[in-house]
């Protein structure tokens, strides 16, 4: 199976879409346990890693939005909030890689709360 076929198979199996203000936001849900939302820009570089963690039962990598183009950070925050509302998520860990890391920081600056154990 080629890498493109593997990516399509992953996307078909775990992918979900939400439409907000005529923009389709695709995200991937798999795994068990407490939600960990991980922001990546490209599925090709992350699908294998996400699948491995989800398959082993690790709570990490439960949701993974593919970042759609948006006009400003408010649009991204609204879409991210809509995904969490759709999935019934109220508490989660958030991480990101590269551009996704910058978006994670921006989201946490707007919505984040520091949790202390």
Beta strands, then each sheet from edge to edge (+ up, - down):
strand 1: 15-20
strand 2: 23-29
strand 3: 36-39
strand 4: 63-66
strand 5: 93-96
sheet 1: 1+ 2- 4+
sheet 2: 3+ 5+
end
